[in-house]
Amino acid sequence: MISPTELNQRIGSDGDLQLIDARLADDFAAAHLPGATNNCVFEVSFVDRMLASDISSDARVVLYGANGASQEAAMAAEKLSRLDYVDVSVLTGGLQAWEEAGFSLHRGESLPQVPELVDGDHSIDLEASRVVWTGRNLLNSHTGTIGIESGSLRFSSGML
């Protein structure tokens, strides 16, 4: 285990350090530690991607997941130990603890701002709106869209 403070100190001084975000690619794209690479431990290809990477088994590797309760980093550490990686640490508290300690994150593009809506019913723009979904399993993911025939959004006290 490595604390956010200790990791922050090592990032600047340890050129051999490899940060691996073990979360889903979508989560990594939204926010991750600067300099980290993504390798989702929940995908079957996790081991193949590690073996194909330029990260040697004697490199200093720090893994992290979403938070202290998530299991991504612990699962990844277990898999790396089976691959004979010798210097593997897990960031205590994951990404959440890093951010709570006040350290910066690399963030993806921010979502467009939604104008403030007044309470009541608001019609959906049927031509511009659709439901987009993503399904995932151990091997892959797929997405789809569903058109909307009718509907409205109801806001009360600023809440949908």
N, C-alpha and C positions, 0 to 999 in steps of 0.2 A: 504494500500500500504506500501511496505517496500523497501528501497533502497538497492542496492548491498552492500554498505559499512555497513549499519546497520545490514543486514543479516549476513555478514561475521563476525561481532563482536558477534552476538547472537549464531552463530553455535558453537563456542568454549565454550561459557558460559552457554548455555541453553540446558540441557540434555533432556528436554521434547519436543524440537522442531522437527517437522516432515516435511521433504521436499518432495513435490510431484511434479513430472514432468508430466504435463497433455498432453504432445505431443504423437505422434505415437510411438510404441515400436521400430521401426527401427531408428527413430530419437534419441530416448533415448539411444539405443545401440551405436550409433555413438559418442555421447557426452552428458554428463549431470553433474549436480553439485554433488560433492562428498557427499555420504550419502543419496542421493535422491532415492526414489522409483518411479516406473512408474505406472501411471494409466491414460490411454488415455481417455479423456473426450468425444471423438467422438464415442466411442463404447457404445452400449446399456448397457453393463455389468459394466460400471463405478460405478454406485450406489451399485450394488451387491458386487463388489470388495471392496468398501469402508466399507460396513457393515460387510463384512467377515474379514477385516483386524484387526490388533491389535491397530489401531489408534482410540482412544476414542473420543467422541464428545466434550470433554473439553480439548483436546490436543491443543498445539500451532501448527497450520498448516500453512506452506508457500507453495503456489502454484506458478508455473512458466510455461510459454510457450516459444515460439521461440524468440519473440521480443516484442517491445511495440505496434506493429500494429496487432499482432496475438490475437486471442480471446480465446485460450485454457484456460488460467488461469482464466479469468473472468467468462467463462461458468462454470468451475469447482467450483469456489467460490460460484456462484449462486446455484448450485446443493447442495453443502455442507451446505449452509445456510438453505435450505429446509429440510435438514436432522438434523437440530439443532446443527451443529457445531458452537461453540461460539467464537473461537479465530482463525479466518482465515485471512491471508494476501496474497497479490499478489506481487510478485517481480516486481518492476518497471523496465520496459524495457526487462524483461525476460532473457533468456540465453545470448542473444546478449549483453545486458548491463552488465551482470556479467563478461563476458569475456573482454569487453572493459574496465572495471574497473581494469583489471589486475589480477583477481582472477582465480585460477586454475579450470580446468574441468577434469573430469574423461573421458578419450577417449577410444573408442573401438579399435580393431585392426586396424592398418593403412593399407591402400590399398597398393598392391605391386607397386613398382616403375616401371614406363614405360620408356624404354630407349628413349633418345632424337632421334626424327625422323627428317630426312632431308626433305625439301620441295619436293613435287611431289606425285605421286600415289604409294601406297603400297598395295600389294595384301593381302587379308585376308586369314589366315590359316583356311581353311574350316573344317578341322577335329577338331580343338581346339576351334572354335568359335561358338557361338549361341546367340540369343537374349533371355534374361530372362525378363519376365514382371510380375508385381504384380497388381491385380485389388482389389479395396477396396470398401465396402459399409458400411452402418451403423452397420451391424450385424457381418460381418466377412471379411476375405480377402482370396484370392487364387492366386496362381502363376502358371506360365507355361513357356514353352520354345518353341522357333521356330528355326528350323535349317536354316542355310544360304546356299543357292545353289551357289552363286557367289557374287563377289563384291570386292571393294577396298576402301581404305581411301585416301583422297586427303588432303595434308597439304600445306598451303601457309603462309609464314612468321610465322611458328611455330603454326599456328591455323588450326584445323580440318575444 
